[in-house]
């Protein structure tokens, strides 16, 4: 796996960094599926705006498939902090916060 890359799709094969936790592997799997569905060409060189836009589009696609908005809406109605929500959803807190920002939620930070 190239340095700094946690997942990579080559043809119909998805490669994930084996050093990642199970939760992180699932997160990156969804992003790579997003690349499969939305990306055109090789976008690994991140020096172009077009490639960065495609990267973001795939990431957002993956986050929305991994954690639907309704799941976060349920938690925002309860008085629970983001660590509890992340634990319940099986994701790390930083990823949960990024997903929340994508949907426009202001998740509680401790």
Steps between C-alpha positions, in 0.01 A plus 500: 500500500644842408591727793208704629237294319267284709300352215539458129281364225656331200246376249249297699735443795509711814819500704499619861788570736521191723627714793160673531246406767182323391305825536751689285502226236123527468523877469762474224309219328201730463722774362655264248152387394429870453799518266369201309164674458610859441865531394631520145865415435799497729464775759790404727698809401324752725658805341200581283174655613306250291662206681437654841135557410464138391669388823255703709201378298598136560560566872160665543333218304662246733411688818137534398472130415682398818303722739164617370379842613207346689745318729653829608161668532399232752805569715473880486155474657649315798731647761808293410850614418688426181711227663186302585362549150828391340508192723139411415567543126834317509709788367773721642404844632694702242324316217163549670566874528595519132181317403300732724655808339416357158134489601517837674469367857674660794601195703595544863872511567637414842 
